[in-house]
Amino acid sequence: KQRQAANARERNRTHSVNAAFNALRLLIPTEPSDRKLSKIETLRLASSYIAHLSTILISGTQ
């Protein structure tokens, strides 16, 4: 019974993490736009995109 509860919690956690990755994928511009990124690609591109946007903001204020 405890094992089933733990498995259910892990399934919910996994679904939550996957939903967050899917939401993040929608915010990252990719070419082609329908290409599904892996989790590591998503994180790397998101980090790069944030740095790019930060650079634009910094250069725009000077």
N, C-alpha and C positions, 0 to 999 in steps of 0.2 A: 504493500500500500504506500509506504514512504517512497519507494523507488518510482512508482507510477506518478506520484506527486512531483518528485524531482524531475522526472522526464518531461512532464507537462510544463513545468516552470522553464526548463531549458528550451523546449519547443517555442514557448512564448517569447523568450529572450531572443532566440534566433530569428523568429519572425519580425520582432521589433528592430533588430539590427539590420536585417535585410530591407525592411521598409525604409529605414533611414538612409541606407545606401542608394536605394532607388530614388528617393527624394533628392539626394545630393546629385545623382547622375543627371537629373532633369535640369539642374542649374548650371552644369558645366557645358560650355560650347564644345562640340566635337564635330569632326568631319569624317565620315558622313554622320549626320545627326541621329540616325537610327541605330548606330553601332552601340552594342552593349559593352560597357567597360567592365573589366574585372574589378574586384574590390581594391586591389593594390593600385591599379591604374586610376581608379576613381580618386583615391586619396592623394596620389601624386599629382594628378591634374588639378584637383581642387586646391592643393597647396600652391602650385604654380600659378593658377588663376588668381588666387587671393593676393599673391605677391605682385602680379601684373596690375591688378586693380589698385593696390596700394601705391605702386609707382605712379600710376596715372593721377591718383588723388594728390600725391606729394608734388608732382611736377605742375599740376594745375593750380596749386595754391601759391606757388613762388613766382 
